Amino acid sequence: MSDTAAGRSRAAARDRLDAAGAAAAGLDVRRALQLGLAAIWLLDGVLQYQSFMFTKAFGQMIGATSSGNPGIVSHPINWNAALIEHHLVLLNAIFATVQLLLGLGIAYRPTVRLALAASIVWALGVWWFGEGLGGVLSGAADPVNGAPGAVIIYALLAVLLWPSDRPSGASAPFVAARAVGAQVARALWLVLWGSLAYFALTPANRAPQALHDMIAGMASGEPGWLAALDKHSAALVAHQGLAASIVLAVALAIVAVGVYLPAPVAKATLVLAIVLAAVIWVVGEAFGTILTGGGTDPNSGPLVALLALTYWPLAAAATPRADRSLADERPEGIMA
């Protein structure tokens, strides 16, 4: 065999190994992220079984989300709240069980597709009937308090973590691009974070005491250490609503465009996204109020952090590099 032919064979083999290794690495990361999503669904199911959820307060909490929404949104919410109050034990047990099954279904590989598809349908229904579309249409959406609604992020994650690849999936720059493509994935990220930046600047959220009052209100019923943290945090932004909103909006806008930037800069913006999610989860969401016994879910903080990880730039697989080195060391006349 000629040196030229042998060189071409080795190059082709290296390309195949690189593609296979990148695909395997991407699939492993995607599976880990799917399991993270499954764990949050399981936590949701467990929280839904709390004794508080079997009281009339649960139906009243759902009914409150209709406030400020247009009639086409609020009427179905009120109907749902009334139905729950009349069949509280049965319906809440069903809700909790569905969420547990979704988590188990995503965790069990043979049913992951079915469970992800079901989670999208379920999440969209809960976003409307249980969260009032996250306050997006009522003017109450607040990025510090979980806008645009935690449950819609479950649906987004299910789409981005769908276990199938586009033709270019093996060369996808991050996990979220494997199923929908890099352009669509980036556009979804831009829409989400761009909308959060917009919500941060709405009149209700930039009022002088808006952020202070929201954070201070989260202290009620929380353990002493968390209540104290909320009160101190609220004091820092007292009468600083506009300035705090502008700073937050700028940070959110940077995150929004970060996935369009080169990988090193994109990583920095993703770290910023995770930090923002953590701060909001602790200070603005009080861990989803799960420590009070009245939280139905952990709110958006963990979901946003998980979402950021789906956009983390994929590194080149180590195995193909090792194989390539071995191929380079082989004698010229031996095919790789």
C-alpha positions in Angstrom: 0.0 0.0 0.0 1.4 3.5 -0.9 2.3 6.0 1.8 -0.5 8.3 0.5 -3.2 5.6 0.7 -2.0 4.6 4.2 -2.1 8.2 5.3 -5.6 8.7 4.0 -6.7 5.5 5.8 -5.3 6.7 9.1 -6.9 10.1 8.7 -10.3 8.5 7.9 -10.0 6.2 10.9 -9.1 9.1 13.1 -12.2 11.0 11.9 -14.4 8.1 12.7 -12.9 7.6 16.1 -13.3 11.4 16.9 -16.9 11.3 15.8 -17.7 8.2 17.8 -15.9 9.4 20.9 -17.6 12.8 20.8 -21.0 11.2 20.3 -20.4 8.8 23.2 -19.2 11.6 25.5 -22.3 13.7 24.5 -24.7 10.9 25.2 -23.1 10.2 28.6 -23.5 13.8 29.6 -27.0 13.9 28.3 -28.0 10.9 30.2 -26.5 12.4 33.4 -28.6 15.5 32.8 -31.7 13.5 32.2 -31.2 11.8 35.5 -30.8 15.2 37.1 -34.2 16.2 35.6 -35.7 12.9 36.9 -34.5 13.6 40.4 -36.2 17.0 40.4 -39.5 15.4 39.2 -39.2 12.9 42.0 -38.7 15.7 44.5 -41.8 17.4 43.1 -43.8 14.2 43.6 -42.6 13.8 47.2 -43.4 17.5 48.0 -46.8 17.0 46.5 -47.5 14.3 49.1 -47.0 16.7 52.0 -50.0 17.1 54.4 -50.4 20.8 53.4 -51.2 19.8 49.9 -54.2 17.8 51.2 -55.8 20.9 52.7 -58.0 23.6 51.1 -55.0 25.9 51.1 -53.7 24.0 48.1 -56.7 24.8 46.0 -56.7 28.4 47.2 -53.0 28.7 46.3 -53.8 27.6 42.7 -56.8 29.9 42.5 -54.6 32.9 43.5 -52.6 32.5 40.3 -55.6 33.6 38.2 -55.4 37.2 39.5 -54.6 39.7 36.9 -54.7 37.3 34.0 -57.1 37.7 31.0 -60.4 35.8 31.3 -59.4 33.1 28.8 -56.5 32.2 31.2 -58.1 32.9 34.6 -61.5 31.1 34.1 -59.9 27.7 33.5 -57.6 28.3 36.6 -60.6 29.1 38.8 -62.5 26.0 37.5 -59.4 23.9 38.3 -59.1 25.3 41.8 -62.8 24.7 42.5 -62.5 21.1 41.2 -59.5 20.4 43.4 -61.2 21.8 46.5 -64.2 19.5 45.9 -62.0 16.4 45.2 -58.9 17.4 47.1 -57.5 14.0 48.4 -58.1 12.1 45.2 -56.8 14.8 42.8 -53.7 15.7 44.9 -52.8 12.0 45.2 -53.1 11.7 41.4 -50.9 14.8 40.9 -48.2 13.6 43.2 -48.2 10.1 41.7 -48.0 11.5 38.1 -44.9 13.5 39.1 -43.3 10.5 40.7 -44.0 8.4 37.6 -42.5 11.0 35.4 -39.3 11.0 37.4 -39.1 7.2 37.5 -39.9 7.0 33.8 -37.1 9.4 32.9 -34.7 7.6 35.1 -35.5 4.2 33.6 -33.9 4.2 30.2 -36.4 2.1 28.2 -39.2 4.6 29.1 -37.3 7.8 28.9 -38.9 8.9 25.6 -42.4 8.3 26.8 -41.7 10.0 30.1 -40.1 13.0 28.5 -43.0 13.4 26.1 -45.5 13.0 29.0 -43.6 15.6 31.0 -43.9 18.2 28.3 -47.7 17.8 28.2 -48.0 17.7 32.0 -45.7 20.7 32.4 -47.7 22.8 29.9 -50.9 22.0 31.7 -49.6 22.8 35.1 -48.0 26.0 33.8 -51.5 27.2 32.7 -53.8 25.6 35.3 -51.4 25.7 38.3 -49.1 28.6 37.7 -51.2 31.1 35.7 -48.6 31.1 32.9 -46.0 32.3 35.5 -47.6 35.7 35.7 -46.3 36.5 32.2 -49.7 38.0 31.1 -50.6 39.5 34.4 -47.6 41.8 34.8 -46.5 39.9 37.9 -43.7 37.9 36.4 -40.5 38.4 38.5 -37.2 36.7 37.6 -36.2 36.9 41.3 -39.3 34.9 42.2 -39.3 32.2 39.6 -40.6 33.8 36.4 -41.6 32.7 33.8 -42.8 29.8 36.0 -40.6 26.9 37.0 -42.7 24.2 35.4 -42.2 25.6 31.8 -38.5 25.0 32.3 -39.3 21.3 32.8 -40.8 21.2 29.4 -37.9 23.1 27.8 -35.4 20.6 29.4 -37.4 17.7 28.1 -37.1 19.0 24.6 -33.4 19.8 24.8 -32.6 16.4 26.5 -34.6 14.4 24.0 -32.7 11.1 23.4 -32.2 11.4 19.7 -29.7 13.3 17.5 -29.9 15.4 14.4 -27.5 14.4 11.6 -25.0 16.8 13.0 -25.5 15.6 16.6 -22.0 14.0 16.9 -20.4 17.4 16.3 -22.8 19.4 18.4 -21.1 22.1 20.5 -23.2 21.4 23.6 -25.7 18.8 24.8 -28.8 21.0 24.2 -27.9 21.2 20.5 -27.9 17.4 19.9 -31.7 17.0 19.5 -32.8 20.4 18.1 -29.6 21.8 16.5 -27.3 24.6 17.8 -29.3 27.4 16.2 -32.6 26.4 17.7 -31.1 25.7 21.1 -29.4 29.1 21.2 -32.6 30.8 20.1 -34.5 29.1 23.0 -31.8 30.2 25.5 -32.0 33.8 24.1 -35.7 33.9 24.4 -35.8 32.6 28.0 -33.0 34.9 29.3 -34.0 37.9 27.2 -37.5 37.6 28.6 -36.1 37.5 32.2 -34.1 40.7 31.5 -37.3 42.3 30.3 -39.4 41.2 33.3 -36.7 42.6 35.6 -37.5 46.1 34.2 -41.3 46.0 34.3 -42.9 48.7 36.4 -44.0 46.3 39.1 -40.4 45.0 39.6 -38.5 48.3 39.4 -40.6 50.2 42.0 -38.4 51.5 44.8 -39.5 48.9 47.4 -40.6 46.1 45.0 -37.5 43.9 45.4 -37.2 44.6 49.1 -40.8 43.7 49.8 -40.7 40.5 47.8 -37.5 39.2 49.5 -38.7 40.2 53.0 -42.0 38.5 52.4 -40.2 35.2 51.8 -39.0 35.1 55.4 -42.4 34.2 56.7 -42.4 30.6 58.1 -38.8 29.9 57.2 -36.2 28.6 59.6 -34.5 31.3 61.7 -31.2 31.3 59.7 -33.0 31.6 56.3 -35.4 34.2 57.6 -32.5 36.3 58.9 -30.7 35.9 55.5 -33.8 37.1 53.7 -34.3 40.1 56.0 -30.6 41.1 55.6 -30.8 40.7 51.8 -34.0 42.7 51.7 -32.4 45.5 53.7 -29.6 45.8 51.1 -32.0 46.6 48.4 -34.4 48.8 50.3 -35.4 51.8 48.2 -33.0 50.6 45.5 -35.6 48.9 43.2 -34.7 50.7 40.0 -30.9 50.3 40.4 -31.2 46.7 41.4 -33.5 46.0 38.4 -31.1 47.6 36.0 -28.1 45.6 37.4 -30.1 42.4 37.3 -31.4 43.1 33.7 -27.9 43.7 32.5 -26.6 40.4 34.0 -29.5 38.5 32.5 -28.9 40.1 29.1 -25.2 39.1 29.2 -26.3 35.5 30.0 -28.8 35.6 27.1 -26.2 36.4 24.5 -23.4 34.3 26.1 -24.2 31.1 24.1 -23.4 33.0 20.9 -19.9 33.9 22.0 -16.7 31.8 21.7 -16.5 28.8 24.1 -14.2 30.4 26.8 -16.5 33.4 27.1 -19.6 31.3 26.8 -18.4 29.2 29.8 -18.0 32.4 31.9 -21.6 33.5 31.1 -22.9 30.0 31.9 -21.1 30.2 35.3 -22.8 33.6 35.8 -26.1 31.9 34.9 -25.6 29.3 37.6 -24.5 31.8 40.2 -27.6 33.9 39.4 -29.8 30.8 39.7 -28.2 29.9 43.1 -28.6 33.4 44.5 -32.2 33.7 43.3 -33.0 30.2 44.6 -31.7 31.1 48.1 -32.7 34.7 48.5 -35.6 35.2 46.1 -37.2 31.8 46.3 -36.2 30.6 49.7 -35.5 27.1 48.3 -39.0 27.1 46.8 -40.3 27.4 50.4 -39.9 23.7 50.8 -38.6 24.2 54.3 -41.9 25.6 55.4 -43.8 22.4 54.4 -45.8 24.4 51.9 -43.6 24.3 48.8 -45.0 22.3 45.9 -41.7 22.2 44.1 -38.1 23.6 44.5 -39.0 26.5 42.1 -36.8 27.5 39.2 -33.3 27.7 40.8 -32.2 24.1 40.3 -33.9 23.9 36.9 -32.1 26.9 35.6 -28.8 25.6 36.8 -29.5 22.2 35.1 -30.5 24.1 31.9 -27.2 26.0 32.0 -25.3 22.7 32.1 -27.0 21.5 28.9 -25.3 24.4 27.1 -21.9 23.8 28.6 -19.4 23.5 25.6 -18.4 19.9 25.1 -14.7 19.1 25.4 -13.0 16.8 22.9 -13.2 13.2 24.0 -10.1 11.8 25.6 -10.4 8.3 24.1 -10.2 9.3 20.4 -7.1 11.4 21.2 -5.4 8.3 22.6 -6.4 6.2 19.7 -5.2 8.8 17.3 -1.8 8.9 19.0 -1.5 5.1 18.6 -2.5 5.4 15.0 0.2 8.0 14.4 2.8 5.6 15.9 2.0 2.7 13.6 4.3 1.9 10.7 3.4 3.5 7.4 2.3 0.2 5.8 -0.2 -0.8 8.4 -3.8 0.4 8.1 -5.4 1.9 11.2 
